[in-house]
Every structure is written in C-alpha cells, then in structure tokens.
C-alpha cells in the first residue's frame, strides 16, 4: 500500500491525478461530450423510440453472446450494419472490447502490428494481450510507415496496420488514400481502421471516412462505436466472413463478456437506421465548428485542421487544470486531457 500511496502523491504533484467528475448543473455548456449530433439529449427521439416498441426487449442479456438465449436484437442490428456496409458485422460491448479483442486475436507470434503513434490506448492494450511484435510510426507519416514495411514486412506472415479515421485527441483525419495505396504493394498486410470518432459524423451517410469510397475494399477490419455520435453503448466491427468467424472463435473480449442488453441493441438499431438521414445535424455541426474556430482565430488560437474534435494544447498539466476551473466558473465544462491519455506537455 505504501508504494500505491507514493504513486498517487506523485500523480498529484505532477498535476496528473484524476477524479470522477461530479454531477454537472443543467446550465453548463458541455464541451467534453462525444454526443456530436445531439442525439443523446434528444428527448423527442427517445420518446418516439419507446412508443415504437410493441414489447420491451430484455434489460439484460444474462449471458455472453455465445450463450445468450435471445439473439433477435443482436441479429437485427448486425443485419442492418451489414446492409449499410456491405460486409458482415460483429457486435462488441464497447470500442475498448472491440480493439483489445480483435487486435489480440489477430496478433499471433508471426504477426507484426504497425500502429500510428497516436492510436487509442485500447489498441495498445490489445497488442499487449497478443503474441505479436509491434512498432509505431510517426503520426500520419506515410513515408515513415513505408520505411517500416519495407524493412520488416517480409519477416512476418502477417502485418497489421492500425490507424484511426479521426484521431480522438488531435481531431485530424488519417491520409487513407496514401495508406491504402501503400498497403496494395504488400501481399501480407491487413488494414485495421478505428472509426470510433468518425462514425455518425463523417463520410457518406455518416458511416465514417471509409464506407462508400473505393478504399472500403482495402480495409480488412473497420471498427465503429455506438457510445459517441450514436448516443448508445457498444461497438461493431465490419469484416469479411472469414475474419468474423475467426473473431467469434478467438476474440476473448467477446467470448468471456456478458453481451449488451437487448434493449440497448434495439435503441442502437433505431438510431443507426436514422443516422444516414441526419445530414441536417451534420450540417449544423459543421456550422458550429466553423463559428467556434473563427472565434478562436480572433483570439489568436489557430486550429490548422478543424473537426468536431478541437484540441487546445496548453502544455502544462497544472495550468490546464486551472484553465478548466476558470472555464467552469463561466458555465463551460471543458475537462483536461492529461498523461497517459496524451504525451507529456501536450
């Protein structure tokens, strides 16, 4: 316990000690939410969903997906996703479960994982649970990725490139066309794209940066989450049938977790059916982004590639905490993002 206490003291001294936030008052404007389309606060849509139910789906799965008695809501949601993306879908309990389960399943001892420097912690944890080797390439630096592949790809039976559509902290997008072109030069390379922060917001019909483009065929695993723009819970992966079968048999986060309650799957399906029709919400979001960036620019804060994720890099953790507190006094909830979520001094 002494070592644990010392570690907590050190976190406090460095401004990296975390607490779970208290309940926010209703008048606070929340700038830390992932409810990008406002679905989570849309009481009318939620009321319409409840009225659409002839029977209330079960509030618990009571088992893992492989043992669950009732598969109806899971199958219906996966069928909808397959219709939207053109390839089979598999549900997971969260983006974290999807990434840790799929990366660890695909990463055997003959696999090299090559991941962008800024990929999500769940991808790193998936690697740690795997038997694979791993190397990182500089953020969005395709030439660095190319050097790594040229030097190492031939030494492995499988290479897994792991990237994000929109990066969760920096808000910039992956140069997907360049990476797809590079992938095409190698016979043993798979491409894994985490679209957690682009699903619902970006691309054709809000299905992310890849869907509906000619890059889609080159993406072997596309992962998206429901807990952000879709205002629900859980995640999905779009894969070819052979990879889906492999995941069902090898992804431990799927095999050994109780499944999402069917009720949540029914709500998710209701939302996902409507996401392709929500262009007005995406247009409103883009207008808000534009106005926000324009105001930042007037305060000499320049955002080079604005998206729905806008980082204001303060540098020092303690200074970021003070700034967050000052903003809270003005009715603005802007929480700090510190190490280990981002590197020191960012």
C-alpha positions as CSV (number, residue, x, y, z in Angstrom):
1,X,0.0,0.0,0.0
2,X,2.9,2.3,0.7
3,X,4.0,2.2,-3.0
4,X,0.5,2.8,-4.1
5,X,0.2,5.9,-1.8
6,X,3.5,7.3,-3.1
7,X,2.4,6.8,-6.7
8,X,-0.8,8.7,-6.0
9,X,1.2,11.5,-4.3
10,X,3.4,11.7,-7.4
11,X,0.4,12.0,-9.7
12,X,-0.9,14.9,-7.6
13,X,2.5,16.7,-7.7
14,X,2.6,16.4,-11.5
15,X,-1.0,17.5,-12.0
16,X,-2.0,14.1,-13.4
17,X,-4.3,12.9,-10.5
18,X,-7.7,12.1,-11.8
19,X,-11.1,12.3,-10.1
20,X,-14.5,11.2,-11.5
21,X,-16.4,14.5,-12.2
22,X,-19.4,15.4,-10.0
23,X,-22.9,15.9,-11.4
24,X,-23.0,19.0,-13.7
25,X,-25.7,21.6,-13.3
26,X,-28.0,21.8,-16.2
27,X,-26.9,25.3,-17.3
28,X,-23.4,24.2,-18.0
29,X,-22.4,24.0,-21.7
30,X,-20.6,20.7,-22.1
31,X,-17.6,20.8,-24.4
32,X,-16.3,17.4,-23.3
33,X,-19.1,15.2,-24.6
34,X,-19.0,12.8,-27.5
35,X,-22.7,13.5,-28.3
36,X,-21.7,15.0,-31.6
37,X,-25.1,15.0,-33.2
38,X,-27.1,15.9,-30.1
39,X,-28.9,12.5,-30.2
40,X,-28.2,11.8,-26.5
41,X,-30.1,15.0,-25.5
42,X,-32.9,14.5,-28.0
43,X,-35.8,13.6,-25.7
44,X,-38.3,13.6,-28.6
45,X,-36.3,10.9,-30.5
46,X,-36.1,8.8,-27.3
47,X,-39.8,9.2,-26.7
48,X,-40.6,8.1,-30.3
49,X,-38.3,5.0,-29.8
50,X,-40.2,3.9,-26.7
51,X,-43.6,4.4,-28.4
52,X,-42.3,2.2,-31.4
53,X,-41.8,-0.8,-29.1
54,X,-44.7,-3.3,-29.1
55,X,-42.8,-5.3,-26.5
56,X,-39.9,-4.1,-24.2
57,X,-36.8,-6.1,-25.0
58,X,-34.9,-7.7,-22.1
59,X,-32.9,-5.3,-19.9
60,X,-30.2,-7.9,-19.5
61,X,-28.5,-10.5,-21.7
62,X,-27.8,-12.7,-18.7
63,X,-25.0,-14.4,-20.7
64,X,-22.2,-14.0,-23.2
65,X,-23.1,-13.6,-26.8
66,X,-22.2,-17.2,-27.4
67,X,-24.6,-18.4,-24.7
68,X,-27.4,-15.9,-24.9
69,X,-30.9,-17.4,-25.3
70,X,-32.3,-14.4,-27.1
71,X,-30.3,-13.3,-30.3
72,X,-33.1,-11.4,-32.0
73,X,-31.9,-7.8,-31.3
74,X,-28.3,-8.7,-31.9
75,X,-29.0,-10.3,-35.2
76,X,-31.2,-7.4,-36.4
77,X,-28.6,-4.8,-35.5
78,X,-25.8,-6.8,-37.2
79,X,-28.0,-7.3,-40.3
80,X,-28.7,-3.6,-40.5
81,X,-24.9,-2.9,-40.3
82,X,-24.2,-5.5,-43.0
83,X,-26.7,-3.8,-45.2
84,X,-25.1,-0.4,-44.7
85,X,-21.5,-1.5,-45.1
86,X,-21.8,-4.5,-47.5
87,X,-19.9,-6.9,-45.3
88,X,-20.7,-8.9,-42.1
89,X,-20.8,-7.2,-38.8
90,X,-20.0,-8.4,-35.3
91,X,-21.1,-6.6,-32.1
92,X,-18.8,-5.9,-29.1
93,X,-19.6,-4.4,-25.7
94,X,-17.5,-1.2,-26.3
95,X,-14.8,0.1,-28.6
96,X,-12.3,-0.9,-25.9
97,X,-13.6,-4.5,-26.1
98,X,-13.6,-4.5,-29.8
99,X,-10.0,-3.2,-30.1
100,X,-8.5,-5.4,-27.4
101,X,-10.3,-8.5,-28.6
102,X,-9.6,-8.1,-32.3
103,X,-6.0,-6.9,-32.1
104,X,-5.1,-9.7,-29.6
105,X,-6.9,-12.3,-31.7
106,X,-5.2,-11.3,-35.0
107,X,-1.7,-10.7,-33.3
108,X,-0.1,-14.2,-33.2
109,X,3.6,-14.8,-32.9
110,X,4.1,-14.5,-36.7
111,X,2.4,-11.0,-36.8
112,X,3.8,-7.5,-36.8
113,X,1.5,-4.8,-35.7
114,X,2.4,-1.4,-37.1
115,X,0.4,1.3,-35.4
116,X,0.1,5.1,-35.7
117,X,1.8,6.8,-32.8
118,X,-1.5,8.3,-31.6
119,X,-3.8,5.3,-31.8
120,X,-6.1,4.7,-28.8
121,X,-4.9,3.0,-25.6
122,X,-7.3,0.1,-26.3
123,X,-5.2,-0.8,-29.4
124,X,-2.0,-0.7,-27.4
125,X,-3.7,-3.0,-24.7
126,X,-4.8,-5.3,-27.5
127,X,-1.2,-5.6,-28.6
128,X,0.0,-6.3,-25.0
129,X,-2.5,-9.2,-24.8
130,X,-1.3,-10.6,-28.2
131,X,1.8,-12.6,-29.1
132,X,2.7,-10.1,-31.9
133,X,5.6,-7.7,-32.3
134,X,4.8,-4.1,-32.5
135,X,6.3,-0.9,-34.0
136,X,4.9,2.6,-34.1
137,X,5.1,5.1,-37.0
138,X,5.0,8.8,-36.6
139,X,1.5,10.3,-36.6
140,X,0.1,10.3,-40.1
141,X,3.6,10.0,-41.6
142,X,3.1,7.6,-44.5
143,X,6.8,7.8,-45.6
144,X,7.8,6.5,-42.1
145,X,5.2,3.7,-42.4
146,X,6.6,2.8,-45.8
147,X,10.2,2.5,-44.4
148,X,9.0,0.2,-41.6
149,X,7.1,-2.0,-44.1
150,X,10.0,-2.2,-46.5
151,X,12.4,-3.2,-43.7
152,X,10.2,-5.6,-41.7
153,X,7.1,-6.9,-43.6
154,X,8.9,-9.8,-45.3
155,X,9.9,-11.2,-41.9
156,X,6.3,-11.9,-40.8
157,X,3.5,-14.0,-42.2
158,X,1.0,-11.2,-41.3
159,X,1.4,-7.4,-40.9
160,X,-1.5,-5.4,-39.3
161,X,-1.5,-1.7,-40.0
162,X,-3.7,0.0,-37.3
163,X,-5.0,3.6,-37.8
164,X,-7.9,5.8,-36.8
165,X,-10.3,7.6,-39.1
166,X,-10.4,10.7,-36.9
167,X,-8.0,10.8,-34.0
168,X,-9.7,11.1,-30.7
169,X,-7.4,13.7,-29.1
170,X,-6.0,15.7,-32.1
171,X,-9.1,15.6,-34.2
172,X,-7.2,15.2,-37.5
173,X,-8.0,12.6,-40.2
174,X,-5.9,9.8,-41.5
175,X,-4.5,10.1,-45.0
176,X,-6.4,7.0,-46.0
177,X,-5.8,7.1,-49.8
178,X,-2.0,7.1,-49.3
179,X,-2.1,4.2,-46.8
180,X,-4.4,2.1,-49.0
181,X,-2.0,2.7,-51.9
182,X,0.9,1.6,-49.8
183,X,-0.9,-1.5,-48.5
184,X,-1.5,-2.6,-52.1
185,X,2.2,-3.2,-52.6
186,X,2.3,-6.0,-50.0
187,X,0.6,-9.4,-50.1
188,X,0.7,-10.0,-46.3
189,X,-0.7,-6.7,-45.0
190,X,-4.1,-6.2,-43.3
191,X,-5.5,-2.8,-42.7
192,X,-7.5,-2.1,-39.4
193,X,-9.3,1.3,-39.2
194,X,-10.8,2.5,-35.9
195,X,-13.7,4.8,-36.9
196,X,-14.9,5.4,-33.3
197,X,-14.9,9.2,-33.7
198,X,-15.9,9.4,-37.4
199,X,-19.0,7.1,-37.3
200,X,-22.1,9.1,-37.4
201,X,-20.3,12.3,-38.3
202,X,-18.1,11.9,-41.3
203,X,-18.3,10.4,-44.8
204,X,-21.2,9.3,-47.0
205,X,-24.4,8.9,-44.9
206,X,-22.4,9.4,-41.7
207,X,-20.9,6.0,-41.9
208,X,-17.3,7.1,-41.4
209,X,-14.4,8.0,-43.7
210,X,-14.1,4.6,-45.5
211,X,-17.7,3.5,-46.2
212,X,-19.0,4.4,-49.7
213,X,-15.5,5.0,-51.0
214,X,-13.3,2.9,-53.3
215,X,-11.0,2.4,-50.3
216,X,-13.6,0.2,-48.5
217,X,-12.5,-3.0,-50.2
218,X,-8.9,-2.5,-49.0
219,X,-9.9,-2.2,-45.3
220,X,-9.9,-5.6,-43.7
221,X,-11.4,-4.5,-40.3
222,X,-13.5,-1.4,-39.8
223,X,-14.4,-0.7,-36.1
224,X,-17.0,1.8,-35.0
225,X,-18.6,2.6,-31.7
226,X,-22.2,3.4,-30.7
227,X,-21.3,5.3,-27.5
228,X,-20.4,8.6,-29.2
229,X,-22.3,10.1,-32.1
230,X,-24.9,7.3,-31.9
231,X,-25.7,8.1,-28.3
232,X,-25.9,4.4,-27.2
233,X,-23.5,1.8,-26.0
234,X,-21.3,-0.9,-27.6
235,X,-19.3,-1.2,-30.8
236,X,-19.2,-3.1,-34.1
237,X,-16.6,-4.4,-36.5
238,X,-17.2,-4.8,-40.2
239,X,-15.1,-7.7,-41.6
240,X,-15.0,-10.3,-44.3
241,X,-16.8,-13.6,-43.3
242,X,-13.6,-15.5,-42.6
243,X,-12.4,-12.8,-40.2
244,X,-15.8,-12.6,-38.5
245,X,-15.7,-16.4,-37.9
246,X,-12.1,-16.1,-36.6
247,X,-13.1,-13.3,-34.2
248,X,-16.1,-15.3,-32.8
249,X,-13.7,-18.1,-32.0
250,X,-10.6,-16.1,-30.9
251,X,-11.7,-12.6,-29.5
252,X,-11.6,-13.2,-25.8
253,X,-13.4,-9.9,-25.0
254,X,-16.4,-11.3,-27.0
255,X,-16.3,-14.8,-25.7
256,X,-15.9,-14.1,-22.0
257,X,-18.1,-11.0,-21.5
258,X,-21.8,-10.8,-20.9
259,X,-23.4,-9.3,-24.0
260,X,-25.0,-5.9,-24.3
261,X,-28.7,-5.9,-23.1
262,X,-31.1,-6.5,-26.0
263,X,-32.9,-3.3,-25.0
264,X,-29.8,-1.2,-25.8
265,X,-29.4,-3.0,-29.1
266,X,-32.9,-2.1,-30.0
267,X,-32.3,1.6,-29.3
268,X,-29.0,1.4,-31.2
269,X,-30.7,0.0,-34.3
270,X,-33.4,2.7,-34.1
271,X,-30.6,5.4,-34.1
272,X,-28.4,3.8,-36.7
273,X,-31.4,3.4,-39.1
274,X,-31.7,7.2,-38.9
275,X,-28.0,8.3,-39.0
276,X,-27.8,8.2,-42.8
277,X,-30.8,10.6,-42.9
278,X,-29.3,13.1,-40.4
279,X,-27.4,15.3,-42.9
280,X,-29.1,18.3,-41.3
281,X,-27.5,17.5,-38.0
282,X,-24.1,17.0,-39.6
283,X,-24.5,20.4,-41.4
284,X,-25.4,22.1,-38.1
285,X,-22.3,20.5,-36.5
286,X,-20.1,21.8,-39.3
287,X,-21.6,25.3,-38.9
288,X,-20.9,25.2,-35.1
289,X,-17.3,24.0,-35.8
290,X,-16.8,26.9,-38.3
291,X,-18.1,29.5,-35.8
292,X,-16.1,28.1,-33.0
293,X,-12.8,28.1,-35.0
294,X,-13.5,31.6,-36.2
295,X,-13.8,32.8,-32.7
296,X,-10.7,31.0,-31.6
297,X,-8.9,32.6,-34.6
298,X,-9.9,36.0,-33.3
299,X,-8.2,35.2,-30.0
300,X,-5.0,34.2,-31.8
301,X,-5.6,30.4,-31.3
302,X,-5.1,28.8,-34.7
303,X,-6.6,25.4,-35.5
304,X,-5.0,24.1,-38.6
305,X,-7.3,21.2,-39.4
306,X,-10.6,21.8,-37.6
307,X,-13.0,18.9,-37.0
308,X,-15.6,18.1,-34.3
309,X,-12.6,17.4,-32.0
310,X,-10.6,20.6,-31.4
311,X,-7.6,20.4,-29.1
312,X,-6.4,23.5,-27.2
313,X,-2.9,22.5,-26.3
314,X,-1.9,24.2,-23.0
315,X,1.2,22.2,-22.3
316,X,1.5,22.1,-18.5
317,X,-1.0,19.8,-16.6
318,X,-1.4,22.2,-13.7
319,X,-2.0,25.1,-16.0
320,X,-4.6,23.1,-17.9
321,X,-6.4,22.3,-14.6
322,X,-6.5,25.9,-13.6
323,X,-7.9,26.9,-17.0
324,X,-10.5,24.2,-16.8
325,X,-11.6,25.6,-13.4
326,X,-11.8,29.1,-14.7
327,X,-14.0,28.0,-17.6
328,X,-16.2,26.1,-15.2
329,X,-16.9,29.3,-13.4
330,X,-18.1,30.7,-16.7
331,X,-20.5,27.8,-17.2
332,X,-18.3,25.9,-19.6
333,X,-17.4,22.3,-19.0
334,X,-14.0,21.8,-20.7
335,X,-12.2,19.0,-18.9
336,X,-8.5,18.4,-19.1
337,X,-6.8,15.7,-21.1
338,X,-3.5,14.7,-19.5
339,X,-0.9,11.9,-19.4
340,X,-1.3,9.0,-20.1
341,X,-4.1,9.8,-22.5
342,X,-1.8,12.2,-24.3
343,X,2.0,12.5,-24.1
344,X,3.6,14.8,-21.5
345,X,3.5,18.5,-22.3
346,X,0.6,18.1,-24.7
